[in-house]
């Protein structure tokens, strides 16, 4: 086997050249769960059994596994890349892994299980279409399992796949599986979760990961890979509210494109076509889309998450931070709002503190008017007496800005309903927020 080639090929032409048959639909997956539930091992097994591991990668994992004295090929090493992670046997930083099958492309975020790395988990899960929640069959639903399920719900990840792992260590017992599914279902009833799938697996041995397991004939569902390939994610994206935050004004000023003026950015939601009537905010000027360009040429339509350049029929004053939308479907323009925030800084949040807010492509000064309450994600209790937020804590705040922002509620639009807070003196990101509204 040649180093640098996967141990398996997705397709090849008759003349021996490799055919790139990768599909276009992309699904983002985030892992969640308690420490030592086997998240990294599961991802490693998924990559290995779906033939996405390169020969040199596998050789390295085998060598390190031997040096560590693991006694087996530790596939978790495919994602745990930091030295501290390997020494401690835990995940600290978010590791992203890309793979594809004949049906879909995937980006998997391997997030930490430790409570002290909650901010890392939030970062990795913020753009996910699906969350894999792992539960150790021997331990059942732990505090961290509930914590991560709540965070997945708070981030409004549309689909949860609960993998009850290490079934080999409980003798493939159906009663254990049934007890855990019942307990988790009871807990999830308190959350805003609509789609939950349970799969009993053994990540170490590969049971029900890529192929169905013969060790659990009582399980009538699909394998994990089959679920990932077939879960319906297209309808999860907001295609109702057209939103195009302008990131850059394109003016080539060349002989070939002397009069070209376009507005570059990523479509946040909805769809745009040439000829559509649009409004530019905050000015409120109405015009029409003259054309939509990409690196491959003109496009008949733009939709999320495409990055394109939009041309308008009229000479309109448009700059970075403006938003293009429909005349009768506009985001809310406001200088204050309420949001749930996950605090990510060592220095705690205190009421009346001042930061800079970045929302889509727009920035402004922000002041914390009030901390409504701190949320205990383990008990779902609201501490209304809290005086601040410490590192990794979550709470509801009221913010006021120096300039209006163009917002939607997070539950309706994850792109225009989220933001980050930045410490001006250090330029560090101190919080990630999800907009609840302005009249709550």
DRENDO-1510 file (C-alpha; in Angstrom, 1 decimal, always signed):
<recs>
REC; n; res; u; v; w
REC; 1; UNK; +0.0; +0.0; +0.0 .
REC; 2; UNK; +1.4; +3.4; -0.9 .
REC; 3; UNK; +1.9; +5.9; +1.9 .
REC; 4; UNK; -0.6; +8.8; +1.5 .
REC; 5; UNK; -3.3; +6.7; -0.2 .
REC; 6; UNK; -6.4; +5.6; +1.6 .
REC; 7; UNK; -6.8; +1.8; +2.2 .
REC; 8; UNK; -9.7; +1.8; -0.3 .
REC; 9; UNK; -10.6; +3.8; -3.3 .
REC; 10; UNK; -13.9; +5.4; -3.9 .
REC; 11; UNK; -13.8; +5.0; -7.7 .
REC; 12; UNK; -11.4; +4.6; -10.6 .
REC; 13; UNK; -11.7; +5.0; -14.4 .
REC; 14; UNK; -10.8; +2.1; -16.7 .
REC; 15; UNK; -7.5; +3.9; -17.7 .
REC; 16; UNK; -6.4; +3.8; -14.0 .
REC; 17; UNK; -6.9; +7.4; -13.2 .
REC; 18; UNK; -8.8; +8.2; -10.0 .
REC; 19; UNK; -12.3; +9.5; -10.4 .
REC; 20; UNK; -13.5; +12.1; -7.9 .
REC; 21; UNK; -17.1; +11.0; -7.4 .
REC; 22; UNK; -17.6; +12.9; -4.1 .
REC; 23; UNK; -21.1; +14.2; -3.6 .
REC; 24; UNK; -22.0; +17.9; -3.1 .
REC; 25; UNK; -24.2; +17.7; +0.1 .
REC; 26; UNK; -22.2; +18.6; +3.2 .
REC; 27; UNK; -23.2; +17.5; +6.7 .
REC; 28; UNK; -21.5; +18.9; +9.8 .
REC; 29; UNK; -21.4; +16.6; +12.8 .
REC; 30; UNK; -20.4; +17.4; +16.3 .
REC; 31; UNK; -19.6; +14.8; +19.0 .
REC; 32; UNK; -20.8; +15.3; +22.6 .
REC; 33; UNK; -20.9; +13.3; +25.8 .
REC; 34; UNK; -18.9; +12.6; +29.0 .
REC; 35; UNK; -15.2; +12.0; +29.4 .
REC; 36; UNK; -14.1; +8.5; +28.3 .
REC; 37; UNK; -17.3; +7.7; +26.5 .
REC; 38; UNK; -15.3; +7.0; +23.4 .
REC; 39; UNK; -15.9; +10.0; +21.1 .
REC; 40; UNK; -12.4; +10.0; +19.6 .
REC; 41; UNK; -12.4; +6.2; +19.3 .
REC; 42; UNK; -15.8; +6.3; +17.5 .
REC; 43; UNK; -14.6; +8.9; +15.0 .
REC; 44; UNK; -11.4; +6.9; +14.4 .
REC; 45; UNK; -13.4; +3.8; +13.8 .
REC; 46; UNK; -15.8; +5.6; +11.5 .
REC; 47; UNK; -12.8; +6.9; +9.4 .
REC; 48; UNK; -11.1; +3.5; +9.4 .
REC; 49; UNK; -14.0; +1.3; +8.5 .
REC; 50; UNK; -15.2; +3.7; +5.8 .
REC; 51; UNK; -11.6; +3.5; +4.4 .
REC; 52; UNK; -10.8; +7.2; +5.0 .
REC; 53; UNK; -7.4; +6.6; +6.8 .
REC; 54; UNK; -4.2; +7.0; +4.9 .
REC; 55; UNK; -1.5; +4.4; +5.1 .
REC; 56; UNK; +1.0; +6.7; +6.8 .
REC; 57; UNK; -1.6; +7.8; +9.3 .
REC; 58; UNK; -2.4; +4.3; +10.2 .
REC; 59; UNK; +1.3; +3.4; +10.6 .
REC; 60; UNK; +1.8; +6.3; +12.9 .
REC; 61; UNK; -1.2; +5.4; +15.0 .
REC; 62; UNK; +0.1; +1.8; +15.2 .
REC; 63; UNK; +3.5; +3.0; +16.3 .
REC; 64; UNK; +2.3; +5.4; +18.9 .
REC; 65; UNK; -0.2; +2.8; +20.3 .
REC; 66; UNK; +2.7; +0.3; +20.7 .
REC; 67; UNK; +4.9; +3.0; +22.4 .
REC; 68; UNK; +2.1; +3.8; +24.8 .
REC; 69; UNK; +1.5; +0.2; +25.6 .
REC; 70; UNK; -2.2; +0.3; +24.7 .
REC; 71; UNK; -2.3; -3.3; +23.6 .
REC; 72; UNK; -4.4; -2.5; +20.5 .
REC; 73; UNK; -4.5; +0.0; +17.6 .
REC; 74; UNK; -5.9; +3.1; +19.4 .
REC; 75; UNK; -8.0; +4.8; +16.7 .
REC; 76; UNK; -8.7; +7.7; +19.0 .
REC; 77; UNK; -5.2; +8.9; +18.2 .
REC; 78; UNK; -6.5; +9.9; +14.7 .
REC; 79; UNK; -8.2; +12.8; +16.3 .
REC; 80; UNK; -6.4; +13.5; +19.6 .
REC; 81; UNK; -3.5; +15.4; +18.1 .
REC; 82; UNK; -2.2; +17.5; +21.0 .
REC; 83; UNK; +0.6; +16.0; +23.2 .
REC; 84; UNK; -1.4; +16.7; +26.3 .
REC; 85; UNK; -4.4; +14.9; +24.9 .
REC; 86; UNK; -2.3; +11.8; +24.2 .
REC; 87; UNK; -0.6; +11.8; +27.6 .
REC; 88; UNK; -3.9; +12.2; +29.5 .
REC; 89; UNK; -6.1; +10.2; +27.2 .
REC; 90; UNK; -8.6; +13.0; +26.9 .
REC; 91; UNK; -9.8; +15.5; +24.3 .
REC; 92; UNK; -8.9; +19.1; +25.0 .
REC; 93; UNK; -9.2; +21.0; +21.7 .
REC; 94; UNK; -11.7; +20.6; +18.9 .
REC; 95; UNK; -10.4; +18.4; +16.2 .
REC; 96; UNK; -12.1; +18.6; +12.8 .
REC; 97; UNK; -12.0; +15.6; +10.4 .
REC; 98; UNK; -13.3; +15.5; +6.8 .
REC; 99; UNK; -14.4; +12.3; +5.1 .
REC; 100; UNK; -16.9; +11.4; +2.4 .
REC; 101; UNK; -18.9; +8.5; +1.1 .
REC; 102; UNK; -20.7; +8.0; -2.2 .
REC; 103; UNK; -23.7; +9.8; -0.8 .
REC; 104; UNK; -22.4; +12.7; +1.3 .
REC; 105; UNK; -19.4; +14.8; +2.5 .
REC; 106; UNK; -18.9; +15.1; +6.3 .
REC; 107; UNK; -17.0; +17.4; +8.6 .
REC; 108; UNK; -16.9; +15.9; +12.1 .
REC; 109; UNK; -15.9; +18.1; +15.1 .
REC; 110; UNK; -14.5; +15.9; +17.9 .
REC; 111; UNK; -15.3; +18.1; +21.0 .
REC; 112; UNK; -14.1; +17.7; +24.6 .
REC; 113; UNK; -16.1; +16.0; +27.3 .
REC; 114; UNK; -14.6; +17.8; +30.3 .
REC; 115; UNK; -16.7; +20.6; +31.8 .
REC; 116; UNK; -13.7; +22.9; +31.9 .
REC; 117; UNK; -13.7; +22.8; +28.0 .
REC; 118; UNK; -17.3; +23.7; +27.5 .
REC; 119; UNK; -16.3; +26.7; +25.5 .
REC; 120; UNK; -14.5; +24.3; +23.1 .
REC; 121; UNK; -17.6; +22.2; +22.8 .
REC; 122; UNK; -19.8; +25.2; +22.0 .
REC; 123; UNK; -17.3; +26.3; +19.3 .
REC; 124; UNK; -17.2; +22.9; +17.6 .
REC; 125; UNK; -21.0; +22.4; +17.8 .
REC; 126; UNK; -22.1; +25.9; +16.8 .
REC; 127; UNK; -22.4; +25.1; +13.0 .
REC; 128; UNK; -23.4; +21.4; +13.3 .
REC; 129; UNK; -26.3; +19.9; +11.5 .
REC; 130; UNK; -26.2; +16.8; +13.8 .
REC; 131; UNK; -24.9; +16.0; +17.2 .
REC; 132; UNK; -23.5; +12.6; +18.2 .
REC; 133; UNK; -24.1; +12.1; +21.9 .
REC; 134; UNK; -22.1; +9.2; +23.3 .
REC; 135; UNK; -23.1; +7.4; +26.5 .
REC; 136; UNK; -21.0; +4.7; +28.2 .
REC; 137; UNK; -23.3; +1.6; +28.5 .
REC; 138; UNK; -21.7; +0.8; +31.9 .
REC; 139; UNK; -22.3; +4.2; +33.4 .
REC; 140; UNK; -25.6; +5.3; +31.9 .
REC; 141; UNK; -26.7; +9.0; +31.5 .
REC; 142; UNK; -24.1; +11.1; +33.4 .
REC; 143; UNK; -24.1; +14.8; +34.3 .
REC; 144; UNK; -21.9; +15.6; +31.3 .
REC; 145; UNK; -24.2; +13.6; +29.0 .
REC; 146; UNK; -27.1; +15.8; +30.1 .
REC; 147; UNK; -24.9; +18.9; +29.9 .
REC; 148; UNK; -23.9; +18.4; +26.3 .
REC; 149; UNK; -27.5; +17.4; +25.3 .
REC; 150; UNK; -28.7; +20.7; +26.7 .
REC; 151; UNK; -26.0; +22.7; +24.9 .
REC; 152; UNK; -26.9; +20.9; +21.7 .
REC; 153; UNK; -30.5; +21.9; +22.3 .
REC; 154; UNK; -29.5; +25.5; +23.1 .
REC; 155; UNK; -27.5; +25.7; +19.9 .
REC; 156; UNK; -30.6; +24.3; +18.1 .
REC; 157; UNK; -28.8; +21.4; +16.5 .
REC; 158; UNK; -31.7; +19.8; +14.6 .
REC; 159; UNK; -30.8; +16.2; +15.0 .
REC; 160; UNK; -29.4; +14.1; +17.9 .
REC; 161; UNK; -28.0; +10.6; +17.4 .
REC; 162; UNK; -27.4; +9.0; +20.8 .
REC; 163; UNK; -24.8; +6.3; +20.5 .
REC; 164; UNK; -24.8; +3.9; +23.5 .
REC; 165; UNK; -21.2; +2.8; +23.4 .
REC; 166; UNK; -19.2; +0.0; +24.9 .
REC; 167; UNK; -22.0; -2.5; +24.5 .
REC; 168; UNK; -19.4; -5.2; +24.4 .
REC; 169; UNK; -18.6; -4.5; +28.1 .
REC; 170; UNK; -22.2; -5.2; +29.2 .
REC; 171; UNK; -22.5; -8.4; +27.1 .
REC; 172; UNK; -24.6; -6.8; +24.5 .
REC; 173; UNK; -27.5; -6.6; +27.0 .
REC; 174; UNK; -30.7; -5.3; +25.5 .
REC; 175; UNK; -32.1; -4.3; +28.9 .
REC; 176; UNK; -29.1; -2.0; +29.5 .
REC; 177; UNK; -29.8; -0.3; +26.2 .
REC; 178; UNK; -33.6; +0.0; +26.9 .
REC; 179; UNK; -32.9; +1.5; +30.4 .
REC; 180; UNK; -30.5; +4.1; +29.0 .
REC; 181; UNK; -32.8; +5.1; +26.1 .
REC; 182; UNK; -35.7; +5.5; +28.5 .
REC; 183; UNK; -33.7; +7.7; +30.9 .
REC; 184; UNK; -32.3; +9.9; +28.2 .
REC; 185; UNK; -35.7; +10.3; +26.5 .
REC; 186; UNK; -37.2; +11.4; +29.9 .
REC; 187; UNK; -34.4; +14.0; +30.2 .
REC; 188; UNK; -34.7; +15.2; +26.6 .
REC; 189; UNK; -38.4; +15.8; +27.1 .
REC; 190; UNK; -37.4; +19.0; +29.0 .
REC; 191; UNK; -35.3; +20.2; +26.1 .
REC; 192; UNK; -36.2; +21.7; +22.7 .
REC; 193; UNK; -35.2; +18.5; +20.8 .
REC; 194; UNK; -37.5; +17.0; +18.1 .
REC; 195; UNK; -35.4; +14.3; +16.4 .
REC; 196; UNK; -33.6; +11.7; +18.5 .
REC; 197; UNK; -32.2; +8.4; +17.2 .
REC; 198; UNK; -30.6; +5.8; +19.5 .
REC; 199; UNK; -28.0; +3.3; +18.3 .
REC; 200; UNK; -26.2; +0.7; +20.4 .
REC; 201; UNK; -22.5; +0.4; +19.3 .
REC; 202; UNK; -19.0; -0.7; +20.2 .
REC; 203; UNK; -16.7; +1.9; +18.8 .
REC; 204; UNK; -13.6; -0.2; +19.7 .
REC; 205; UNK; -14.8; -3.2; +17.7 .
REC; 206; UNK; -16.9; -1.4; +15.1 .
REC; 207; UNK; -20.3; -2.9; +15.9 .
REC; 208; UNK; -23.1; -0.8; +14.3 .
REC; 209; UNK; -20.6; +1.9; +13.3 .
REC; 210; UNK; -20.3; +1.3; +9.6 .
REC; 211; UNK; -21.9; -2.1; +9.3 .
REC; 212; UNK; -24.7; -3.7; +11.3 .
REC; 213; UNK; -23.6; -5.9; +14.2 .
REC; 214; UNK; -24.3; -9.6; +14.6 .
REC; 215; UNK; -23.8; -9.3; +18.3 .
REC; 216; UNK; -27.1; -7.4; +18.8 .
REC; 217; UNK; -29.8; -9.2; +16.8 .
REC; 218; UNK; -32.4; -7.6; +19.0 .
REC; 219; UNK; -31.6; -4.1; +17.5 .
REC; 220; UNK; -33.6; -3.5; +14.4 .
REC; 221; UNK; -32.3; +0.0; +13.5 .
REC; 222; UNK; -29.5; +1.1; +11.1 .
REC; 223; UNK; -25.8; +1.5; +11.6 .
REC; 224; UNK; -24.4; +4.9; +12.5 .
REC; 225; UNK; -23.0; +5.6; +9.0 .
REC; 226; UNK; -26.3; +4.7; +7.4 .
REC; 227; UNK; -28.0; +7.2; +9.7 .
REC; 228; UNK; -25.5; +9.9; +8.9 .
REC; 229; UNK; -25.9; +9.3; +5.2 .
REC; 230; UNK; -29.7; +9.4; +5.2 .
REC; 231; UNK; -30.7; +11.9; +7.9 .
REC; 232; UNK; -32.7; +14.7; +6.2 .
REC; 233; UNK; -30.8; +18.0; +6.6 .
REC; 234; UNK; -31.9; +20.0; +3.6 .
REC; 235; UNK; -35.1; +21.3; +5.2 .
REC; 236; UNK; -33.1; +22.4; +8.3 .
REC; 237; UNK; -31.6; +25.4; +6.5 .
REC; 238; UNK; -33.6; +28.6; +6.4 .
REC; 239; UNK; -34.6; +29.1; +2.8 .
REC; 240; UNK; -37.5; +31.5; +3.7 .
REC; 241; UNK; -35.7; +34.6; +4.9 .
REC; 242; UNK; -33.2; +35.9; +2.2 .
REC; 243; UNK; -30.2; +37.4; +4.1 .
REC; 244; UNK; -26.9; +38.4; +2.4 .
REC; 245; UNK; -24.4; +40.2; +4.7 .
REC; 246; UNK; -21.9; +42.2; +2.6 .
REC; 247; UNK; -18.4; +41.3; +3.4 .
REC; 248; UNK; -16.4; +43.2; +0.7 .
REC; 249; UNK; -17.0; +45.5; -2.2 .
REC; 250; UNK; -15.4; +44.2; -5.4 .
REC; 251; UNK; -13.9; +46.9; -7.7 .
REC; 252; UNK; -11.3; +45.4; -10.1 .
REC; 253; UNK; -10.7; +48.7; -12.0 .
REC; 254; UNK; -9.1; +46.7; -14.8 .
REC; 255; UNK; -9.5; +47.3; -18.5 .
REC; 256; UNK; -11.5; +44.1; -18.8 .
REC; 257; UNK; -13.8; +44.9; -15.8 .
REC; 258; UNK; -13.5; +48.7; -15.6 .
REC; 259; UNK; -17.1; +49.3; -14.5 .
REC; 260; UNK; -17.5; +46.2; -12.5 .
REC; 261; UNK; -19.0; +46.7; -9.0 .
REC; 262; UNK; -20.0; +43.7; -6.9 .
REC; 263; UNK; -20.7; +42.9; -3.3 .
REC; 264; UNK; -19.1; +39.8; -2.0 .
REC; 265; UNK; -20.2; +37.6; +1.0 .
REC; 266; UNK; -21.8; +34.4; +2.1 .
REC; 267; UNK; -25.5; +33.8; +1.7 .
REC; 268; UNK; -26.7; +33.5; +5.3 .
REC; 269; UNK; -30.2; +32.2; +4.5 .
REC; 270; UNK; -32.9; +32.2; +1.8 .
REC; 271; UNK; -32.2; +32.4; -1.9 .
REC; 272; UNK; -31.4; +35.1; -4.4 .
REC; 273; UNK; -31.8; +35.2; -8.2 .
REC; 274; UNK; -31.0; +37.7; -10.9 .
REC; 275; UNK; -34.0; +40.0; -11.3 .
REC; 276; UNK; -35.1; +39.7; -7.6 .
REC; 277; UNK; -36.2; +42.9; -6.0 .
REC; 278; UNK; -34.0; +43.5; -2.9 .
REC; 279; UNK; -33.5; +46.1; -0.2 .
REC; 280; UNK; -30.1; +47.2; +1.2 .
REC; 281; UNK; -30.1; +47.8; +4.9 .
REC; 282; UNK; -29.6; +50.0; +6.9 .
REC; 283; UNK; -30.2; +52.6; +4.1 .
REC; 284; UNK; -33.5; +51.0; +3.0 .
REC; 285; UNK; -32.8; +51.6; -0.7 .
REC; 286; UNK; -34.6; +49.2; -3.0 .
REC; 287; UNK; -33.1; +47.9; -6.3 .
REC; 288; UNK; -32.9; +44.6; -8.2 .
REC; 289; UNK; -30.2; +41.9; -8.5 .
REC; 290; UNK; -28.4; +42.4; -11.8 .
REC; 291; UNK; -26.3; +39.2; -11.6 .
REC; 292; UNK; -24.7; +36.7; -9.3 .
REC; 293; UNK; -21.1; +35.7; -9.9 .
REC; 294; UNK; -18.8; +33.0; -8.4 .
REC; 295; UNK; -15.3; +31.8; -9.1 .
REC; 296; UNK; -16.8; +29.5; -11.7 .
REC; 297; UNK; -18.8; +32.2; -13.5 .
REC; 298; UNK; -22.3; +33.6; -13.4 .
REC; 299; UNK; -24.9; +31.7; -11.3 .
REC; 300; UNK; -28.7; +31.4; -11.8 .
REC; 301; UNK; -29.3; +31.3; -8.0 .
REC; 302; UNK; -27.4; +31.7; -4.7 .
REC; 303; UNK; -28.4; +29.9; -1.5 .
REC; 304; UNK; -26.6; +29.1; +1.8 .
REC; 305; UNK; -23.8; +28.4; +2.4 .
REC; 306; UNK; -22.5; +29.7; -1.0 .
REC; 307; UNK; -20.0; +32.5; -1.1 .
REC; 308; UNK; -20.8; +34.7; -4.1 .
REC; 309; UNK; -20.5; +38.2; -5.5 .
REC; 310; UNK; -23.8; +40.0; -6.1 .
REC; 311; UNK; -24.3; +42.8; -8.6 .
REC; 312; UNK; -27.1; +45.3; -8.4 .
REC; 313; UNK; -28.9; +47.2; -11.2 .
REC; 314; UNK; -28.7; +50.6; -9.6 .
REC; 315; UNK; -25.7; +52.6; -8.2 .
REC; 316; UNK; -26.3; +52.1; -4.5 .
REC; 317; UNK; -24.1; +53.0; -1.6 .
REC; 318; UNK; -23.3; +49.6; -0.2 .
REC; 319; UNK; -20.4; +48.8; +2.2 .
REC; 320; UNK; -19.1; +46.1; +4.5 .
REC; 321; UNK; -21.7; +45.4; +7.3 .
REC; 322; UNK; -24.7; +46.2; +5.2 .
REC; 323; UNK; -27.3; +43.5; +4.5 .
REC; 324; UNK; -29.2; +42.7; +1.3 .
REC; 325; UNK; -32.6; +41.2; +1.9 .
REC; 326; UNK; -36.2; +41.3; +0.4 .
REC; 327; UNK; -38.3; +44.5; +0.7 .
REC; 328; UNK; -41.0; +42.7; +2.7 .
REC; 329; UNK; -38.8; +40.3; +4.6 .
REC; 330; UNK; -36.4; +42.2; +6.6 .
REC; 331; UNK; -34.3; +41.5; +9.7 .
REC; 332; UNK; -35.0; +43.4; +12.9 .
REC; 333; UNK; -33.0; +46.6; +13.2 .
REC; 334; UNK; -32.2; +47.3; +16.8 .
REC; 335; UNK; -29.7; +48.8; +19.3 .
REC; 336; UNK; -30.5; +46.4; +22.1 .
REC; 337; UNK; -31.4; +42.7; +22.5 .
REC; 338; UNK; -31.5; +39.8; +24.9 .
REC; 339; UNK; -29.3; +36.7; +24.3 .
REC; 340; UNK; -28.0; +33.5; +25.8 .
REC; 341; UNK; -24.2; +33.7; +26.0 .
REC; 342; UNK; -21.5; +31.1; +26.8 .
REC; 343; UNK; -18.7; +32.8; +28.5 .
REC; 344; UNK; -15.3; +31.9; +27.1 .
REC; 345; UNK; -12.8; +34.1; +29.0 .
REC; 346; UNK; -10.8; +33.7; +32.2 .
REC; 347; UNK; -11.8; +37.2; +33.3 .
REC; 348; UNK; -15.5; +36.9; +34.3 .
REC; 349; UNK; -18.4; +38.9; +32.8 .
REC; 350; UNK; -19.8; +41.7; +35.0 .
REC; 351; UNK; -22.8; +43.9; +34.4 .
REC; 352; UNK; -22.0; +47.3; +32.8 .
REC; 353; UNK; -18.9; +45.8; +31.2 .
REC; 354; UNK; -18.1; +47.0; +27.6 .
REC; 355; UNK; -17.1; +44.9; +24.7 .
REC; 356; UNK; -17.1; +44.9; +20.9 .
REC; 357; UNK; -19.8; +42.8; +19.2 .
REC; 358; UNK; -19.3; +41.1; +15.9 .
REC; 359; UNK; -22.6; +40.1; +14.2 .
REC; 360; UNK; -22.4; +38.7; +10.7 .
REC; 361; UNK; -20.1; +41.2; +9.0 .
REC; 362; UNK; -21.1; +44.2; +11.2 .
REC; 363; UNK; -19.3; +45.3; +14.3 .
REC; 364; UNK; -20.3; +47.8; +17.1 .
REC; 365; UNK; -19.5; +48.7; +20.7 .
REC; 366; UNK; -21.6; +46.7; +23.2 .
REC; 367; UNK; -22.5; +47.2; +26.8 .
REC; 368; UNK; -23.9; +44.5; +29.1 .
REC; 369; UNK; -27.0; +46.3; +30.5 .
REC; 370; UNK; -28.1; +43.4; +32.7 .
REC; 371; UNK; -27.4; +39.7; +33.6 .
REC; 372; UNK; -30.9; +38.3; +33.8 .
REC; 373; UNK; -29.8; +34.9; +35.2 .
REC; 374; UNK; -27.1; +32.3; +35.1 .
REC; 375; UNK; -28.2; +28.9; +33.8 .
REC; 376; UNK; -27.2; +25.6; +35.6 .
REC; 377; UNK; -27.1; +23.3; +32.6 .
REC; 378; UNK; -27.0; +20.2; +34.8 .
REC; 379; UNK; -30.2; +21.0; +36.7 .
REC; 380; UNK; -31.8; +23.6; +34.3 .
REC; 381; UNK; -32.1; +25.9; +37.3 .
REC; 382; UNK; -32.0; +29.6; +36.7 .
REC; 383; UNK; -29.9; +31.6; +39.2 .
REC; 384; UNK; -31.4; +35.1; +39.1 .
REC; 385; UNK; -29.1; +36.2; +41.9 .
REC; 386; UNK; -25.9; +35.7; +39.9 .
REC; 387; UNK; -23.6; +38.7; +39.7 .
REC; 388; UNK; -21.5; +37.5; +36.8 .
REC; 389; UNK; -20.5; +34.6; +34.5 .
REC; 390; UNK; -17.3; +32.7; +35.0 .
REC; 391; UNK; -15.4; +30.7; +32.3 .
REC; 392; UNK; -17.6; +28.1; +30.6 .
REC; 393; UNK; -20.8; +29.4; +32.3 .
REC; 394; UNK; -24.0; +30.2; +30.4 .
REC; 395; UNK; -26.4; +33.0; +31.1 .
REC; 396; UNK; -29.0; +35.3; +29.7 .
REC; 397; UNK; -28.0; +38.9; +29.2 .
REC; 398; UNK; -29.3; +42.2; +27.9 .
REC; 399; UNK; -27.0; +44.1; +25.6 .
REC; 400; UNK; -27.0; +47.6; +24.2 .
REC; 401; UNK; -25.0; +48.8; +21.1 .
REC; 402; UNK; -23.5; +51.9; +19.8 .
REC; 403; UNK; -25.0; +51.3; +16.3 .
REC; 404; UNK; -28.0; +49.3; +15.1 .
REC; 405; UNK; -27.6; +45.6; +14.2 .
REC; 406; UNK; -29.7; +43.7; +11.7 .
REC; 407; UNK; -30.8; +40.6; +13.6 .
REC; 408; UNK; -33.1; +37.6; +13.5 .
REC; 409; UNK; -33.9; +35.3; +16.5 .
REC; 410; UNK; -31.5; +32.4; +16.7 .
REC; 411; UNK; -34.3; +29.9; +16.7 .
REC; 412; UNK; -35.3; +31.1; +13.3 .
REC; 413; UNK; -31.9; +31.8; +11.7 .
REC; 414; UNK; -28.7; +30.5; +13.3 .
REC; 415; UNK; -26.6; +32.7; +11.0 .
REC; 416; UNK; -28.1; +36.1; +11.7 .
REC; 417; UNK; -29.1; +35.1; +15.2 .
REC; 418; UNK; -25.6; +34.5; +16.5 .
REC; 419; UNK; -22.7; +36.8; +17.5 .
REC; 420; UNK; -19.5; +37.0; +19.4 .
REC; 421; UNK; -18.3; +39.4; +22.0 .
REC; 422; UNK; -14.7; +40.7; +21.8 .
REC; 423; UNK; -12.5; +42.2; +24.5 .
REC; 424; UNK; -11.2; +45.4; +22.9 .
REC; 425; UNK; -7.9; +45.6; +24.8 .
REC; 426; UNK; -6.8; +42.1; +23.9 .
REC; 427; UNK; -8.9; +41.3; +20.8 .
REC; 428; UNK; -9.8; +38.0; +22.5 .
REC; 429; UNK; -13.2; +36.4; +21.9 .
REC; 430; UNK; -14.9; +36.3; +25.3 .
REC; 431; UNK; -18.4; +35.1; +24.5 .
REC; 432; UNK; -20.6; +33.4; +21.9 .
REC; 433; UNK; -24.2; +34.5; +21.9 .
REC; 434; UNK; -27.6; +33.3; +20.6 .
REC; 435; UNK; -30.2; +36.1; +20.1 .
REC; 436; UNK; -33.5; +35.5; +21.9 .
REC; 437; UNK; -35.2; +38.7; +20.8 .
REC; 438; UNK; -35.7; +42.3; +21.7 .
REC; 439; UNK; -39.1; +42.2; +23.4 .
REC; 440; UNK; -38.7; +39.1; +25.6 .
</recs>
